[in-house]
Amino acid sequence: MEQKTQELKNVLELQDKKLDELLSAQEKLHDNVRNRKWQGLEEGLSHIRALSDSFVELDEKRESLVKDDRSICFDKEISPVLLKVKSKLSKSRIENIALSTYVKVTQKFIGELIDSVVPAQRNVLYNRNGIVKKSARSSLVVNTVF
């Protein structure tokens, strides 16, 4: 039992370190999006995917150690580390939601801006169900930085 507790603690500490790296990568990703550094964005996304994959592996190992004995999580050595991991997971989720909201709002703004600039077509197109279909946008070059 003591060996299982120590092994679980080691896995949780590794998860804690991965989450630190993940939070740092998320912050860099957010900065890349705000500063429109698209190459950095792609690199950041691939780095975050790799970190997420390794975190999932650790989480599966943690789950296999805990299995049906959830009382081990209340151990005096495990509880503080588990609490730290859970709080960092919550922080990571909040960062994801903030970035997602920022991107959606920006997409909506740019879409509305382009819709107002591109001349409207006179023809109304319908799909086979009789619902008005948005026509494909024609090419538009905007000579400015948003």
LOMILO-739667 format. One line per 2 residues: number of its first residue (from 1); their letters; for each residue x, y, z of C-alpha. Coordinates in Angstrom, 2 decimals. Example, Ala and Ser with C-alpha at 12.3 -4.5 7.8 and 13.67 -1.06 7.14 Angstrom:
2
1) AS) 12.30,-4.50,7.80; 13.67,-1.06,7.14 .
***
This chain:
146
1) ME) 0.00,0.00,0.00; 2.82,2.41,0.87 .
3) QK) 4.50,1.72,-2.48; 1.22,2.44,-4.29 .
5) TQ) 0.86,5.74,-2.42; 4.41,6.77,-3.32 .
7) EL) 3.90,5.82,-6.96; 0.64,7.78,-7.11 .
9) KN) 2.37,10.79,-5.56; 5.13,10.57,-8.18 .
11) VL) 2.56,10.45,-11.00; 0.70,13.44,-9.57 .
13) EL) 3.95,15.41,-9.26; 4.73,14.62,-12.91 .
15) QD) 1.23,15.80,-13.85; 1.84,18.98,-11.88 .
17) KK) 5.04,19.66,-13.85; 3.26,18.93,-17.17 .
19) LD) 0.50,21.35,-16.21; 3.07,24.05,-15.46 .
21) EL) 4.51,23.55,-18.95; 1.02,23.49,-20.44 .
23) LS) -0.03,26.73,-18.74; 3.14,28.42,-19.95 .
25) AQ) 2.51,27.17,-23.49; -1.11,28.37,-23.34 .
27) EK) 0.05,31.83,-22.32; 2.49,31.94,-25.26 .
29) LH) -0.26,30.70,-27.58; -2.60,33.45,-26.40 .
31) DN) 0.13,36.05,-27.01; 0.75,34.66,-30.50 .
33) VR) -2.95,34.94,-31.34; -3.19,38.51,-30.05 .
35) NR) -0.01,39.56,-31.86; -0.93,37.64,-35.03 .
37) KW) 2.24,35.54,-35.06; 0.84,32.64,-37.08 .
39) QG) 4.05,30.60,-37.26; 4.36,30.78,-33.47 .
41) LE) 0.70,29.81,-33.20; 1.23,26.63,-35.23 .
43) EG) 4.32,25.70,-33.23; 2.50,26.40,-29.98 .
45) LS) -0.45,24.25,-30.98; 1.77,21.28,-31.81 .
47) HI) 3.65,21.73,-28.51; 0.38,21.86,-26.57 .
49) RA) -0.86,18.71,-28.34; 2.32,16.87,-27.32 .
51) LS) 2.01,18.06,-23.73; -1.66,17.08,-23.65 .
53) DS) -0.87,13.61,-24.96; 1.78,13.04,-22.31 .
55) FV) -0.59,14.37,-19.62; -3.29,11.94,-20.76 .
57) EL) -0.82,9.05,-20.47; 0.01,10.13,-16.92 .
59) DE) -3.69,10.47,-16.13; -4.38,6.96,-17.36 .
61) KR) -1.55,5.70,-15.15; -3.04,7.61,-12.21 .
63) ES) -6.45,6.09,-12.89; -4.98,2.59,-13.02 .
65) LV) -3.29,3.17,-9.67; -6.42,4.49,-7.99 .
67) KD) -8.92,2.09,-9.63; -11.70,1.40,-7.14 .
69) DR) -9.85,2.59,-4.03; -10.67,6.32,-4.06 .
71) SI) -9.79,6.58,-0.36; -6.11,6.78,-1.34 .
73) CF) -6.80,10.31,-2.63; -7.47,11.42,0.95 .
75) DK) -4.04,10.32,2.13; -2.06,13.13,3.79 .
77) EI) 0.72,12.84,1.18; -1.59,12.62,-1.84 .
79) SP) -4.27,15.18,-1.02; -2.16,18.38,-1.32 .
81) VL) -0.60,17.31,-4.62; -3.97,16.24,-6.02 .
83) LK) -5.49,19.58,-5.01; -2.66,21.44,-6.77 .
85) VK) -3.18,19.38,-9.95; -6.95,20.02,-9.89 .
87) SK) -6.49,23.76,-9.43; -4.05,23.93,-12.35 .
89) LS) -6.46,21.94,-14.51; -9.17,24.49,-13.69 .
91) KS) -6.83,27.34,-14.56; -6.01,25.63,-17.86 .
93) RI) -9.72,25.25,-18.69; -10.33,28.92,-17.94 .
95) EN) -7.44,29.90,-20.23; -8.87,27.69,-22.98 .
97) IA) -12.31,29.27,-22.62; -10.83,32.78,-22.67 .
99) LS) -8.85,32.08,-25.83; -11.81,30.41,-27.50 .
101) TY) -14.07,33.36,-26.68; -11.47,35.82,-27.99 .
103) VK) -11.17,33.92,-31.28; -14.97,33.62,-31.72 .
105) VT) -15.55,37.32,-31.06; -12.76,38.27,-33.47 .
107) QK) -14.10,35.92,-36.17; -17.59,37.36,-35.77 .
109) FI) -16.29,40.94,-35.97; -14.20,40.26,-39.08 .
111) GE) -17.08,38.33,-40.69; -19.48,41.21,-40.10 .
113) LI) -16.91,43.69,-41.35; -16.36,41.74,-44.56 .
115) DS) -20.12,41.28,-45.03; -20.64,45.02,-44.83 .
117) VV) -17.78,45.79,-47.25; -18.45,43.16,-49.91 .
119) PA) -21.24,44.27,-52.24; -24.35,42.16,-51.82 .
121) QR) -25.49,39.98,-54.69; -28.93,40.62,-56.06 .
123) NV) -29.77,36.97,-56.50; -31.13,35.06,-53.54 .
125) LY) -29.98,31.46,-53.48; -31.96,28.65,-51.86 .
127) NR) -30.79,25.19,-50.89; -32.82,22.08,-51.79 .
129) NG) -34.87,22.43,-48.58; -36.00,25.93,-49.50 .
131) IV) -33.84,27.72,-46.94; -31.99,30.87,-48.00 .
133) KK) -28.36,29.97,-48.59; -25.52,32.39,-48.05 .
135) SA) -23.55,32.83,-51.20; -19.83,32.28,-51.14 .
137) RS) -17.86,35.42,-50.51; -15.97,36.78,-53.44 .
139) SL) -12.30,37.56,-53.01; -11.54,40.72,-51.11 .
141) VV) -8.20,42.30,-50.34; -8.04,44.60,-47.33 .
143) NT) -5.00,46.81,-47.32; -4.73,47.37,-43.57 .
145) VF) -3.88,45.57,-40.34; -6.70,45.00,-37.85 .
***
